Amino acid sequence: MTRLGSGGWCSPWEAGNKNLKRRRANHLVGVVKAQTTAVAAPGLKQATFQGKKVLRKGVVVITGASSGLGLAAAKALAEGGKWHVIMACRDFLKAEKAAQSVGLAKENYTIMHLDLASLDSVRQFVGSFWQSGRPLDALVCNAATYRPTARTPTFTADGYEMSVGVNHLAHFLLANLLLEDLKKSDYPSRRLIILGSITGIHT
Ligand SMILES: NC(=O)c1ccc[n+]([C@@H]2O[C@H](COP(=O)([O-])OP(=O)(O)OC[C@H]3O[C@@H](n4cnc5c(N)ncnc54)[C@H](OP(=O)(O)O)[C@@H]3O)[C@@H](O)[C@H]2O)c1
């Protein structure tokens, strides 16, 4: 982290984010809920937000939705009928096969490329998401790499140890870049969810 003259802190990658920092007019509608529990079904029965009815589907981005908990969450949310799932995955083909393997209906999901081992890929993902014109109602930072028995470390494109770079730094950047979009959401169940493992403290 780099200290800014103003007294704030600036992460090393923020210098590279200037192009992405252009923002649409922000109308903050309240505080984004953050939770650190495992994926839980949001309050899908809630049909109103601050007295307003929301008639559209929510849009949720799930990182690492090609297997495990991410895929299970994608399936549960898509099948509930109230969410369109953006599967943010590094391997498009694997993600497509995974979606088909659990019977996701085409209209309920979109696969977008995101390799968390590269901060540039995070920025590109966010740029593509903004270009899609979709709102963002929930972000699930789920993807992770865990190699406790590896004899030698591996590194991200930016030179960080892989699990630190993928599990933490890339998600930190992703959440930061998308936070204003989440704040603008008028969807009842908007939230930022970060998954973690107690074993992560040993990596
Ligand atoms: N399973 C458990 O018992 C457990 C317990 C506690 C916490 N958690 C947490 O729950 C979350 C999911 O765990 P899981 O067991 O479901 O994991 P998993 O099945 O191993 O899935 C991990 C996902 O992360 C993706 N991923 C890995 N590196 C990536 C990268 N560089 N860029 C983009 N995506 C990447 C994988 O993509 P590929 O398919 O391309 O490899 C995969 O989709 C993790 O945050 C984990 O710490 C899990």
The ligand as a MOL file (V3000), in Angstrom:
LIG
                    3D

  0  0  0     0  0            999 V3000
M  V30 BEGIN CTAB
M  V30 COUNTS 48 52 0 0 0
M  V30 BEGIN ATOM
M  V30 1 N -15.2280 -26.3960 0.0330 0
M  V30 2 C -15.0900 -26.1400 1.3360 0
M  V30 3 O -15.1710 -27.0150 2.1910 0
M  V30 4 C -14.8440 -24.7150 1.8070 0
M  V30 5 C -14.7100 -24.4880 3.1680 0
M  V30 6 C -14.4910 -23.1930 3.6060 0
M  V30 7 C -14.4180 -22.1510 2.7070 0
M  V30 8 N -14.5580 -22.3980 1.3920 0 CHG=1
M  V30 9 C -14.4470 -21.2700 0.4840 0
M  V30 10 O -15.4710 -21.3390 -0.4920 0
M  V30 11 C -14.9840 -20.8510 -1.7310 0
M  V30 12 C -15.2200 -21.8980 -2.8050 0
M  V30 13 O -14.5990 -23.1040 -2.4330 0
M  V30 14 P -14.8050 -24.4220 -3.2780 0
M  V30 15 O -14.4080 -25.5480 -2.4110 0
M  V30 16 O -16.1560 -24.4150 -3.8980 0 CHG=-1
M  V30 17 O -13.6720 -24.2260 -4.3820 0
M  V30 18 P -13.4180 -24.9940 -5.7660 0
M  V30 19 O -14.4420 -26.0210 -6.0380 0
M  V30 20 O -11.9710 -25.3610 -5.7670 0
M  V30 21 O -13.6750 -23.8210 -6.8250 0
M  V30 22 C -12.8150 -22.7660 -6.8780 0
M  V30 23 C -13.2340 -21.8950 -8.0240 0
M  V30 24 O -12.2990 -20.8110 -8.0960 0
M  V30 25 C -11.9030 -20.6860 -9.4330 0
M  V30 26 N -10.5790 -20.0960 -9.5700 0
M  V30 27 C -9.4050 -20.5310 -9.0870 0
M  V30 28 N -8.4010 -19.7460 -9.5100 0
M  V30 29 C -8.9830 -18.7780 -10.2740 0
M  V30 30 C -8.4890 -17.6910 -11.0110 0
M  V30 31 N -7.1800 -17.4290 -11.0740 0
M  V30 32 N -9.3570 -16.9070 -11.6740 0
M  V30 33 C -10.6840 -17.1860 -11.6570 0
M  V30 34 N -11.2160 -18.2170 -10.9910 0
M  V30 35 C -10.3630 -19.0040 -10.3200 0
M  V30 36 C -11.9070 -22.0980 -9.9890 0
M  V30 37 O -11.9080 -22.0180 -11.3910 0
M  V30 38 P -11.5090 -23.2800 -12.3110 0
M  V30 39 O -12.7530 -24.1080 -12.3700 0
M  V30 40 O -11.1360 -22.6580 -13.6180 0
M  V30 41 O -10.3730 -23.9810 -11.6390 0
M  V30 42 C -13.1960 -22.6120 -9.3720 0
M  V30 43 O -14.3020 -22.2300 -10.1420 0
M  V30 44 C -13.5110 -20.5150 -1.5320 0
M  V30 45 O -13.3890 -19.1320 -1.3050 0
M  V30 46 C -13.1330 -21.2960 -0.2960 0
M  V30 47 O -12.1050 -20.6610 0.4280 0
M  V30 48 C -14.7540 -23.6620 0.9190 0
M  V30 END ATOM
M  V30 BEGIN BOND
M  V30 1 1 1 2
M  V30 2 2 2 3
M  V30 3 1 2 4
M  V30 4 1 4 5
M  V30 5 2 4 48
M  V30 6 2 5 6
M  V30 7 1 6 7
M  V30 8 2 7 8
M  V30 9 1 8 9
M  V30 10 1 8 48
M  V30 11 1 9 10
M  V30 12 1 9 46
M  V30 13 1 10 11
M  V30 14 1 11 12
M  V30 15 1 11 44
M  V30 16 1 12 13
M  V30 17 1 13 14
M  V30 18 2 14 15
M  V30 19 1 14 16
M  V30 20 1 14 17
M  V30 21 1 17 18
M  V30 22 2 18 19
M  V30 23 1 18 20
M  V30 24 1 18 21
M  V30 25 1 21 22
M  V30 26 1 22 23
M  V30 27 1 23 24
M  V30 28 1 23 42
M  V30 29 1 24 25
M  V30 30 1 25 26
M  V30 31 1 25 36
M  V30 32 1 26 27
M  V30 33 1 26 35
M  V30 34 2 27 28
M  V30 35 1 28 29
M  V30 36 1 29 30
M  V30 37 2 29 35
M  V30 38 1 30 31
M  V30 39 2 30 32
M  V30 40 1 32 33
M  V30 41 2 33 34
M  V30 42 1 34 35
M  V30 43 1 36 37
M  V30 44 1 36 42
M  V30 45 1 37 38
M  V30 46 2 38 39
M  V30 47 1 38 40
M  V30 48 1 38 41
M  V30 49 1 42 43
M  V30 50 1 44 45
M  V30 51 1 44 46
M  V30 52 1 46 47
M  V30 END BOND
M  V30 END CTAB
M  END
